[in-house]
Amino acid sequence: MEGTQNMTKKDEIATHEKMIVFGRIVCKYKIPQEFVDDINAKYEDVLKNTNLLTSHGKNLAGRLDSELDMLPIIQTSKIFKFITQCMSDYVDTCIEHGVVPAGPHNLDILSCWMNDMKPGEYNPLHVHNPPTMEGFAGNMYLKVPEFINDVTEPHKFKDGRITFVNPCATKSLDIVPEVGNFYLFQADHLHCVYPFKTKNPKDIRRSMPINFVINDTVRGEEIKKEGKTSARSILGREINAP
């Protein structure tokens, strides 16, 4: 599709595919199934047995009922190290293509939440980290239901897909969600998620978005020691430039 091109792949375990979509870098990673199962089980256990997870919805654009903050439990999940490796790889890719200056850099996670999207819910066209749109964003798919395809013209079926839009909003690229796929992209990349229909009204489309930034001024560990409540204290990690 116009506006999209593949990049040369690096021989790295975490890297699955790298693309330039409308002038912005999008990287796709494949999550091991054991990590998918672990984070789903951990989330559902905490959801059922505690009140640890609070709504993150007031900070988000989504037309969803359930958008719960995952920062309280993400570090204890098997998937956490994998996420940081993907973040490192993504920023290395941005360095290689001149989007980010050479490092090493310190990365901080700003927010992480779980979207349990029900039939009829959607995410309107938006960017991450407004108003500055600094840093990077990601979305991983943990549950994907079978969507009802009842259209008469195939090009009209975009239900449940994430769609990236060019800056002028004149072209788009829609991506079919698949369990285990993890996409990282620049925070200012316009995108949306279309609503969907399923045979079982209780089926959900579960994804876990994440926002992170380069923070070379103050390390995450130092923020934590100072007693600040910023979500940036979750991760302090250096990335070596290639």
C-alpha positions, 0 to 999 in steps of 0.5 A: 500500500502507498505510504508503507514500505518494509525495512531491512530486518535485523537478526534479533529474536524479538524483531518480527517486522519493521515498516515505515507507515506514512513516514513513521516507523512501526515495528511488529513483534511476536509475543511468545504464547506463554507470556500471553497466557501469563499476563491474561491469567494474572490480569484476570486473577487480580481483576477477580480477587482484588481492587488493585486495578483502577480505571485509566479511562479519564486519560484516554480517548476510547469509547470503552467501559473497561480501561484499567491501569496495569502499572501495579502488576506489569513488572511482576509478569513474565512479559515485562522483560520482553516488553523492555527488549522490544522497546530497546529494539524500537528505539535502536531502529529509530536511531538507525533511521535518524528519528532519534539521536544516538544514545545511550538512552534511558527509557521510562514507561509512562503508562500501561493499561488493559483495554477489554473492548466489547462489541460496539465499542471503539477507539476514535482517531487519536494520538498518544501523550497529548498535547506534546505527543512526545515519545512512543506508544505500543499495543499488544493483542491478548484476546481477539474474538471472531468478528461477524463479517456481514458486509456485501462489499469486502472493502468495507469490512474493517471491524475491530482493526487498528487503522493508521492514518497519514497526517493529512487524514487522506490515506489509511492502513488497517491492520487485522489484530492477531493474538501475540502481535505487539506493535510499537509506533511513534506517539504522534501517529494518528490511529483508531480502532473500529467497532465490531460485532460478534455472535457472543455479546460477551466476547471481548477484544483484549489489548494492552497499550503502553506509552514510553519516552526517552528520559535522559535527564533523570533516571527512573530509579532516581525518581523512585528514590525521591518518592515521586508518584510518576509512572516513569519510576517503573523502568530505568534502562539504557540503550546502546546506540548501534 
